[in-house]
Amino acid sequence: MNTQKQKRKRLIRRHKRVRGTVQGTPDRPRLAVYRSLKHIYAQVIDDLAGKTLASASSRTAGLDKTGNAEAAEAVGKLIAERAKDAGVTRVAFDRGGFRYHGRVKALADAARKSGLEF
């Protein structure tokens, strides 16, 4: 098996482990993060209703460089603003199987600074 397939399988296994403990409710929806090579995406999701309450990405943030920590900070601020507009202040953070460092950590820190509690 090639290494890309192995990496993807490990990512999926980590993500399933995280999702076993993190669930979005109406009082505390899930802040899900996905990180690709070029972009970073964030969604605030109510899993019980099956609805996305707010979303933001480095593609929609209007940035020059999108695959770096500065872009992740901008997305963190944007998702916090959109979540507040939707009436959400507390979230459960779902790192999506990605390690909590670099761009994922930058997004989380920026969302916290902008007023989201988790």
N, C-alpha and C positions, 0 to 999 in steps of 0.2 A: 504494500500500500504506500502511496507517495505521502510525503510529509504534509502537504496542504490538507489532504483528507484527514490525516491524523489530528492536525491542529483544529480543524473544524469540528471533529467529533469531540475533542476535549472541551472546546468552547461550549458546545451544546450540552455536554454533561454538566459543566459548571453552571450554566444558565438554568438547567432543570433543578439543580440543587438550590440555587438562589430562589427560584420561583416556588419551591416547596415551602418556604418560610415567609415570603413577601406576597401579600395579596392586597389589592386596592379595594377599599370600601368607600361608601359615600362620604363618611367623615374624614377618611384619610386615604385618598387615592394614591396609586402607584406612580412614581416618577421613573419611567423606563428610559434607559440610555442605550443607544446603539452607536458604535464607533466603526466607521469604515476607514480606508486608507486616506481618502480625500475629505470626508465630511464627518460631522457628528450630529446626531439627531436626538431629540428628547420629546417624550409625550407624557402627559398626565392622564392616567387611565383609571376609570371606575370599573373594576373587574366584575362586580356583581351585576351592574346594569349593562356591561359590555360596551361602554361608550368612552371615546376619547374626549376629554374635557378641554385640553389645550395641547398645542404642539409647536415646536420650533426646531429649526435646523440651520446649519451653517450655509445651506443653499439659499434659504429665504432671508437670512440676516443681512445680505448685501455686503459681503466682505470680499476683500481682495485675495487674501490667503485664507484657506479654509481648513487645512489639516494641521493646525497648530494649537497651542494652549490659549492663545489670545482669542482665536475664533471660538473655542470651547467656552471661554468666559463670557463672550458676547451672547452665545446661545443660552448659557445659564441665566444671565440677566433677562433675556427675552422670554424664556419659559416661565420665570418667576413673575414677570409682569402679566403675561397672558393667563397664568394660573390665578393670580389675584383678581383679574377681570372676570374670571369664571367663578369667583367666590371661594377659592381654595387657598388655605394658608398652611395646612399641615399635610405632608406627603410621606409615603414610605419609599425609600430610595431603592431602585432596582438597577444594579450595575450591569445586568445582562450577561454575566459570565466574564466580563472584562475585569482586569485587575484594577484596584482602586488607587491609581496613580496617574500622573501625566494629564491627558486631556479629560479623562473621566473625573478625576479629582478637581481639576480646574472648573469644570462645569458645575460640580456639586458645591464647591466653595462660593462661586459667584451666585448661585441660586440661594444659598444661605444668606449671603450678604444682602441680597435684594429682598429678603423677607420671608422666604419659605422656611418652615420648620421641619427638620428631620434629623 
